[in-house]
Amino acid sequence: MPSSESSVAPAGHDAEPPSYDRVPGYLKWLLAPFIWLDRQFNRLYGSAYNPLYRSGTWATTFLLIALASGIYLLIFYRVSAPYESVQDMVARPWLVGWVRSLHRYASDAAVVAVVVHILRMLAEGKTWGSRALAWLSGIVLVGIVLIVGFTGYVMVWDTQAQALALAGAKFMKQIPIFDREMGATFDNIVPPPTSFIFMNLIVHLLLPLFLFGVLWLHTMRVARAKWLPS
């Protein structure tokens, strides 16, 4: 969810945080921490490299790292033995184990960057007018990130992942657009049916491709939008 960086001074120039005179009064409480943090980061790095001005580009960067590392891990993942294959990855610390750690922490960092980006856009009042499309598409992006995270966590298939899968199966049965019989097949998923793990894997792989399409829509009308940080 890249930011426009329209409030950032040119490289090599320091600047105070941008003016927020148009921000509604009821959002001042949310804005105050960002103003204080901006000043601290500007003193440390200069406004050109203040990471808080680029929360959206950082989110995109971490998602790209997670995507690249996930494609590599796919070589070692076995749908027929999900838990065992993950344990095999952990047992290979020289490369596979490290890549798996990178995949997980990049995903976590992306979520943190997304939360910071949402709070900043909300605090700056960039949710209506010319920013309405970016805000609405951003909400769609958050939903996609949550689903990708859900399916990725289920693929580990440890005790917590099994509990999460059961909760997701019960939720699916409550949604009218899903076939109740399809949801019922996942009521007892220990050991997991291969079809269930395969479905998770397909969703986990395909949604990121759709995510970057929505990301293009998200930045289409944002002036001077950048996908990656300087």
KANORJO-V382046 format. One record per residue. N is the residue number from 1. NEAR is the number of other C-alpha atoms within 12 Angstrom. Layout:
# KANORJO-V382046
n=N near=NEAR
n=N near=NEAR
This chain:
# KANORJO-V382046
n=1 near=49
n=2 near=47
n=3 near=43
n=4 near=29
n=5 near=33
n=6 near=20
n=7 near=25
n=8 near=29
n=9 near=20
n=10 near=16
n=11 near=16
n=12 near=14
n=13 near=16
n=14 near=24
n=15 near=24
n=16 near=24
n=17 near=32
n=18 near=24
n=19 near=17
n=20 near=24
n=21 near=14
n=22 near=15
n=23 near=23
n=24 near=17
n=25 near=15
n=26 near=14
n=27 near=22
n=28 near=20
n=29 near=18
n=30 near=24
n=31 near=29
n=32 near=22
n=33 near=20
n=34 near=33
n=35 near=24
n=36 near=18
n=37 near=23
n=38 near=32
n=39 near=24
n=40 near=21
n=41 near=23
n=42 near=29
n=43 near=19
n=44 near=15
n=45 near=21
n=46 near=25
n=47 near=32
n=48 near=29
n=49 near=27
n=50 near=35
n=51 near=31
n=52 near=41
n=53 near=40
n=54 near=36
n=55 near=37
n=56 near=41
n=57 near=32
n=58 near=36
n=59 near=41
n=60 near=38
n=61 near=29
n=62 near=34
n=63 near=41
n=64 near=26
n=65 near=28
n=66 near=35
n=67 near=34
n=68 near=22
n=69 near=27
n=70 near=33
n=71 near=22
n=72 near=21
n=73 near=33
n=74 near=27
n=75 near=15
n=76 near=28
n=77 near=29
n=78 near=23
n=79 near=27
n=80 near=21
n=81 near=23
n=82 near=33
n=83 near=28
n=84 near=19
n=85 near=26
n=86 near=31
n=87 near=22
n=88 near=21
n=89 near=27
n=90 near=22
n=91 near=16
n=92 near=18
n=93 near=15
n=94 near=12
n=95 near=18
n=96 near=27
n=97 near=23
n=98 near=21
n=99 near=28
n=100 near=37
n=101 near=24
n=102 near=27
n=103 near=30
n=104 near=27
n=105 near=21
n=106 near=29
n=107 near=34
n=108 near=26
n=109 near=25
n=110 near=36
n=111 near=32
n=112 near=24
n=113 near=32
n=114 near=36
n=115 near=26
n=116 near=30
n=117 near=34
n=118 near=33
n=119 near=27
n=120 near=36
n=121 near=37
n=122 near=29
n=123 near=27
n=124 near=34
n=125 near=26
n=126 near=28
n=127 near=23
n=128 near=15
n=129 near=13
n=130 near=17
n=131 near=25
n=132 near=22
n=133 near=23
n=134 near=34
n=135 near=34
n=136 near=25
n=137 near=28
n=138 near=38
n=139 near=26
n=140 near=24
n=141 near=38
n=142 near=30
n=143 near=21
n=144 near=30
n=145 near=41
n=146 near=25
n=147 near=24
n=148 near=34
n=149 near=34
n=150 near=29
n=151 near=32
n=152 near=40
n=153 near=31
n=154 near=36
n=155 near=42
n=156 near=36
n=157 near=35
n=158 near=23
n=159 near=17
n=160 near=16
n=161 near=26
n=162 near=29
n=163 near=23
n=164 near=25
n=165 near=35
n=166 near=27
n=167 near=22
n=168 near=26
n=169 near=29
n=170 near=24
n=171 near=21
n=172 near=22
n=173 near=21
n=174 near=17
n=175 near=14
n=176 near=12
n=177 near=12
n=178 near=15
n=179 near=17
n=180 near=18
n=181 near=16
n=182 near=21
n=183 near=25
n=184 near=21
n=185 near=22
n=186 near=31
n=187 near=26
n=188 near=18
n=189 near=27
n=190 near=22
n=191 near=20
n=192 near=30
n=193 near=20
n=194 near=20
n=195 near=17
n=196 near=33
n=197 near=33
n=198 near=23
n=199 near=23
n=200 near=32
n=201 near=33
n=202 near=20
n=203 near=26
n=204 near=31
n=205 near=28
n=206 near=21
n=207 near=29
n=208 near=34
n=209 near=21
n=210 near=20
n=211 near=32
n=212 near=28
n=213 near=20
n=214 near=28
n=215 near=37
n=216 near=24
n=217 near=25
n=218 near=34
n=219 near=33
n=220 near=26
n=221 near=22
n=222 near=26
n=223 near=17
n=224 near=15
n=225 near=25
n=226 near=29
n=227 near=29
n=228 near=23
n=229 near=25
n=230 near=19
